């Protein structure tokens, strides 16, 4: 367990910029537009050997009489849960604007938590501005620290202060690389049901769910335990075609979604059963296959398809997904929980298949058996001669075949070799890379292995 500190405040006071500065990396999206952070964003930070968890929350709007009232309520609920789960709070305000009625409302609300509170006056660009920028905020009665997230003023002091706040909780940190367990990224088009699936699998309303496409803009880490094992979901922003992305914020979210998928142990690609495999789904599919990402396809919202139409629907998806023959497909409903029961076990199995390691000796015996039974075809009166094979990497397994001339191997024989390896090594659902190298490149490849 880590001591947890939550950043709280009204919109556009610089919470996410401070969040990134404390972590010393860009974990949350920052922008001048208010309301960019919607879900609560978790990350682990450390300073001088002190480890802690930070929570970045959406801007609190205590009262709203416009059309966004329901959405603001969702953001408020996420912030409320962050306040409850945190051990200490940092209230962030804007030193340029001064104390506002909304700041006073937020301060009054978090004071009820009876937790240690640091008042951070942001956008103070130098020591000469401290007195003027902080004057209004003394009335709130909290310990005050002026900083500038943008220009770096007092950031070193802030990192020291946050570390002190973490130490004051009395919680001892024990480093555990396995603490987060299997990391699963959620990827798919907007409104396909990624957030609903995270909530359904974790049994908690951890991520905001809305009918408005694009609700999730940041990648949200959700760690939980199930069946004695730990899992961490990364609920990423929905990915749309570039031509449909006019908001620069969403552009950043799309990049982060793809990066989250590439770095996760397993990716779940969520597809809308009613929409079918769209052009954008095909692009995502091609991306995942090209990058050899271990992934599962979930055809979501199956409860909205009548029983009479489900057979035709499955046949349609089978045809559309022939290019990803090894990828498991699960039909799910976040409402009825249909199909969700085996998702975590399937993800664990996929991870295990990606982690296989085969000795060079065993691989060469397998290669000899395969090639003797089915030789490669003759190409321009020449036949490829296999020298040896070695495993170059894990996760996913990558096998390099060294031959006299790699140009003699046609795609059909490459697919044959891949299928034979899958059967012999019992790799059924993981990506498997088969690479051919001419023998004059062998020395170079072994060096880089």
VOPADREN-662640 format. One line per 5 residues: number of its first residue (from 1); for each residue z, y, x of C-alpha. Coordinates in steps of 0.25 Angstrom, whole numbers, plus 5000, padded with zeros to 4 digits. Each point is the difference from the previous one (the first is absolute). Layout:
// VOPADREN-662640
NUM> Z,Y,X | ...;
This chain:
// VOPADREN-662640
1> 5000,5000,5000 | 4997,5014,5005 | 5007,5013,4996 | 4991,5007,4991 | 4997,5015,4998;
6> 4992,5006,4989 | 4992,5013,5001 | 5001,5008,4987 | 4995,5013,4995 | 4990,5007,4990;
11> 4985,4999,5003 | 4993,5006,5012 | 5013,5003,5008 | 4995,4991,5012 | 5007,4987,4998;
16> 4989,4991,5004 | 4997,5008,5012 | 5014,4999,5004 | 5000,4985,4997 | 4988,4998,5010;
21> 5007,5009,5010 | 5013,4992,5000 | 4992,4987,5001 | 4990,5006,5011 | 4988,4995,4993;
26> 4992,5003,4987 | 5006,4990,4990 | 4999,5009,4988 | 4988,5009,4995 | 5003,5015,5002;
31> 4992,5011,4993 | 5002,5014,4995 | 4998,4995,4986 | 5013,4997,4992 | 5003,4987,4995;
36> 4993,4991,5010 | 5011,4991,5002 | 5003,4992,4987 | 5006,4987,5004 | 5012,4999,5009;
41> 4995,4996,5014 | 5009,4992,5009 | 4999,5000,5015 | 5009,4996,5012 | 5003,5010,5011;
46> 5009,5001,5012 | 5006,5010,5010 | 5007,4997,5013 | 5003,4985,4995 | 5004,5004,4986;
51> 4992,4993,4989 | 4999,5005,4986 | 4991,5000,4988 | 4994,5012,4994 | 4995,5002,4986;
56> 4990,5011,4996 | 5000,5003,4986 | 4991,5008,4990 | 5003,5014,4997 | 5010,5001,4989;
61> 4997,5009,4988 | 5013,5000,4991 | 4993,5005,4988 | 4985,5000,4996 | 4994,5004,4987;
66> 4985,4998,5004 | 4991,4988,4999 | 5006,4994,5012 | 5014,4998,4995 | 4998,4985,4999;
71> 4995,4999,5014 | 5011,5009,5005 | 5010,4991,4994 | 4994,4988,5008 | 5002,5008,5013;
76> 5014,5004,4996 | 5004,4985,4997 | 4994,4996,5014 | 5008,5011,5006 | 5013,4997,4992;
81> 4999,4985,5005 | 4998,5005,5015 | 5013,5009,4998 | 5008,4988,4995 | 4995,4991,5011;
86> 5002,5010,5011 | 5013,5001,5008 | 4998,5015,5003 | 4990,5011,4995 | 4992,5011,5006;
91> 4997,5011,4990 | 4988,5008,5005 | 4997,5014,4996 | 4990,5011,5004 | 5005,5011,5009;
96> 4988,5009,4998 | 5002,5000,4985 | 5015,5000,4999 | 5009,4994,4990 | 4993,4997,4987;
101> 5006,4995,4986 | 4994,4987,5002 | 5007,4998,5014 | 5013,5003,4993 | 4997,4990,4989;
106> 4997,4989,5010 | 5012,5004,5009 | 5009,4998,4987 | 4994,4987,4997 | 5001,4994,5014;
111> 5014,5005,5001 | 5005,4990,4989 | 4996,4989,5009 | 5013,5003,5009 | 4992,4996,5012;
116> 4999,5008,5014 | 4989,5011,4998 | 4993,5008,5011 | 4993,5013,4995 | 4987,5001,5008;
121> 4994,5014,5000 | 4985,4997,5004 | 4989,5010,5004 | 5009,5008,5009 | 4991,5002,5012;
126> 5011,5005,5010 | 5014,5004,5003 | 4998,5014,4997 | 4997,4996,4985 | 5012,4991,4998;
131> 5010,5011,4994 | 4990,5005,4990 | 4994,4987,4996 | 5013,4993,4998 | 5008,5011,4993;
136> 4997,4997,4986 | 5003,4985,5002 | 5015,5001,5004 | 5004,5001,4985 | 4996,4986,4998;
141> 5012,4996,5009 | 4993,4989,5009 | 4999,4999,5015 | 4987,5008,5004 | 4990,4998,5011;
146> 4988,5008,5001 | 4987,4993,5005 | 4985,5001,5001 | 4993,4987,4997 | 4986,5007,5003;
151> 5004,5007,5013 | 5011,4991,5005 | 5011,5010,5000 | 5014,4992,5001 | 4993,4987,4998;
156> 5008,4994,5012 | 5013,5004,4994 | 4996,4995,4986 | 4997,4986,5006 | 5014,5000,5007;
161> 5006,5004,4987 | 4993,4989,4992 | 5005,4990,5010 | 5014,5005,4998 | 4999,4999,4985;
166> 4995,4986,5002 | 5012,4997,5009 | 5009,5006,4991 | 4997,4990,4989 | 5007,4989,5009;
171> 4988,4990,4998 | 4997,4992,5012 | 4985,4998,5002 | 4996,4986,5005 | 4986,4999,5004;
176> 4992,4989,4993 | 4985,4999,5002 | 5000,4991,4988 | 5008,5009,4991 | 4987,5004,4992;
181> 4994,4986,5000 | 4986,4998,4996 | 4993,5013,4998 | 4990,5000,4989 | 4990,5012,4997;
186> 4995,5003,4986 | 4985,5005,5000 | 4991,5003,4989 | 4993,5010,4992 | 5009,5011,4992;
191> 5007,4995,4988 | 4997,4985,5003 | 5015,4997,4998 | 5005,5000,5014 | 5013,5007,4998;
196> 5002,4992,4987 | 4999,4987,5008 | 5010,5005,5011 | 5010,5003,4989 | 4997,4987,4993;
201> 5002,4992,5013 | 5012,5007,5004 | 5007,5001,4987 | 5003,5015,5002 | 4993,5013,4995;
206> 4998,5004,5015 | 4986,5006,4999 | 4995,5010,4989 | 4991,4994,4990 | 4991,5009,4992;
211> 4987,4999,4993 | 4995,5012,5008 | 4991,4994,5011 | 5005,5005,5014 | 5015,5000,4997;
216> 5003,4994,5013 | 4995,5008,5012 | 5009,4996,5011 | 5003,4985,5005 | 5014,4997,4995;
221> 5008,4989,5007 | 5008,4991,4991 | 5009,4990,5007 | 5006,4989,4991 | 5005,4986,5001;
226> 4995,4988,4992 | 5003,4985,5001 | 5008,5003,5013 | 4989,5007,5007 | 4997,5014,5002;
231> 4987,5008,4996 | 4995,5014,5002 | 4990,5005,4990 | 4991,5012,5004 | 4995,5006,4987;
236> 4988,5008,5005 | 4992,5011,4994 | 4988,4995,4991 | 4987,5000,5008 | 4987,5007,4993;
241> 4986,5002,5005 | 4999,5012,5010 | 4991,5007,4991 | 5011,5000,4989 | 5010,5006,5009;
246> 5001,5015,4999 | 5015,5001,5003 | 5003,5001,5015 | 5013,4994,4997 | 4994,4988,4994;
251> 4991,4999,5012 | 5012,4998,5009 | 5006,4990,4991 | 4988,4991,5000 | 5000,5000,5015;
256> 5015,4996,5000 | 4997,4989,4990 | 4990,4994,5009 | 5009,5001,5012 | 5012,4994,4992;
261> 4991,4988,4997 | 4995,4998,5014 | 5014,5000,5005 | 5007,4992,4990 | 5002,4985,5001;
266> 4993,4997,4987 | 4992,5009,4990 | 5000,4998,4985 | 4987,5006,4995 | 5002,5004,4985;
271> 4988,4999,4991 | 4999,5005,4985 | 4996,4988,4992 | 4994,5009,4990 | 4992,5008,5010;
276> 4995,4988,5008 | 4995,5001,5014 | 4995,5014,5001 | 4992,5006,5012 | 5013,5005,5006;
281> 5007,4987,4999 | 4988,4994,5007 | 5002,5010,5011 | 5014,4997,5002 | 4997,4985,5000;
286> 4990,5003,5011 | 5010,5008,5008 | 5011,4989,4999 | 4990,4989,5004 | 4994,5008,5011;
291> 5014,5003,5006 | 5005,4986,4998 | 5011,5004,4992 | 5009,4989,4993 | 4999,5003,4985;
296> 5002,4995,4986 | 4992,5005,4988 | 5008,5002,4987 | 4991,5002,4988 | 5010,5009,4992;
301> 5002,5003,4985 | 4996,4986,4996 | 5008,5002,4988 | 4990,5010,4994 | 4989,4989,5000;
306> 5000,4991,4988 | 5001,4985,5003 | 4986,4998,4995 | 4995,5009,5011 | 5008,4995,5012;
311> 4991,4989,5003 | 4988,5009,5001 | 5008,5010,5008 | 5004,4990,5010 | 4986,4995,5002;
316> 4995,5014,5002 | 5011,5003,5011 | 4997,4987,5007 | 4985,5004,5001 | 5004,5014,5005;
321> 5010,4995,5010 | 4991,4989,5007 | 4999,5008,5012 | 5015,4999,5002 | 5001,4985,4997;
326> 5013,4998,5008 | 5008,5011,4993 | 5009,4995,4989 | 4998,5006,4987 | 5012,5002,4990;
331> 4999,5004,4985 | 5012,5009,4997 | 5007,5008,4990 | 5011,5010,5003 | 5004,5000,4985;
336> 5001,4985,4998 | 5003,4997,5014 | 4989,4990,5000 | 4995,4995,5013 | 5011,5008,5008;
341> 5009,4989,5002 | 4993,4994,5012 | 4995,5013,5007 | 5011,5001,5010 | 4999,4985,5004;
346> 4985,5001,5001 | 5002,5012,5009 | 5009,4993,5009 | 4991,4988,5001 | 4988,5010,5004;
351> 5009,5006,5011 | 5003,4986,5005 | 4986,4996,5001 | 4997,5013,5008 | 5010,4996,5010;
356> 4995,4987,5004 | 4998,4998,5015 | 4991,4988,5005 | 5000,4996,5015 | 4987,5001,5008;
361> 5000,4985,5002 | 5001,4997,4985 | 4989,5010,4997 | 4990,4994,5010 | 5003,4986,4995;
366> 4997,5006,4986 | 4987,5007,5005 | 4995,4987,5006 | 5002,4992,4987 | 4993,5011,4992;
371> 4988,5002,5009 | 4997,4985,5002 | 5000,4998,4985 | 4992,5012,4997 | 4992,5007,5011;
376> 4995,5014,4999 | 4986,5002,4996 | 4989,5002,5010 | 4996,5015,5001 | 4987,5003,5008;
381> 5000,4986,5006 | 5014,5002,5005 | 5013,4995,4995 | 5014,5006,5002 | 5009,4993,5010;
386> 5015,5001,4998 | 5008,5001,5012 | 5014,5002,4995 | 5008,5007,4989 | 5013,5008,5001;
391> 5009,5007,4990 | 5000,5015,5003 | 5009,5005,4990 | 5010,4998,4989 | 5001,5007,4986;
396> 4989,4997,4997 | 4996,4988,5008 | 4988,5003,5009 | 4993,4989,5008 | 4990,5004,5011;
401> 4989,4989,5002 | 4993,5002,5014 | 4986,4995,5000 | 4988,5001,5009 | 4994,5011,4991;
406> 5007,5006,4988 | 4986,5004,4994 | 4997,4986,4997 | 5011,4999,4989 | 4995,5003,4986;
411> 5009,5005,4989 | 4999,4987,4992 | 5005,4992,5012 | 5011,5010,5002 | 5004,4998,4985;
416> 5000,4985,5003 | 5009,5001,5012 | 5010,5009,4992 | 5000,4990,4988 | 5003,4988,5009;
421> 5011,5008,5008 | 5006,5004,4987 | 5000,4985,4995 | 5005,4994,5013 | 5011,5011,5003;
426> 5004,5001,4985 | 4997,5015,5000 | 4996,5001,4985 | 5003,5015,4996 | 5002,5008,5013;
431> 4989,5007,5006 | 4994,4993,5012 | 4991,5006,5011 | 4990,4992,5007 | 4994,5007,5012;
436> 4989,4996,5010 | 4998,5005,5014 | 4990,4996,5011 | 5006,4994,5012 | 4997,5011,5009;
441> 5010,5008,4992 | 5011,4990,5000 | 5008,5006,5012 | 5000,5013,4993 | 5005,4994,4987;
446> 5011,4992,5006 | 5005,5012,5007 | 5001,5008,4987 | 5006,4988,4992;
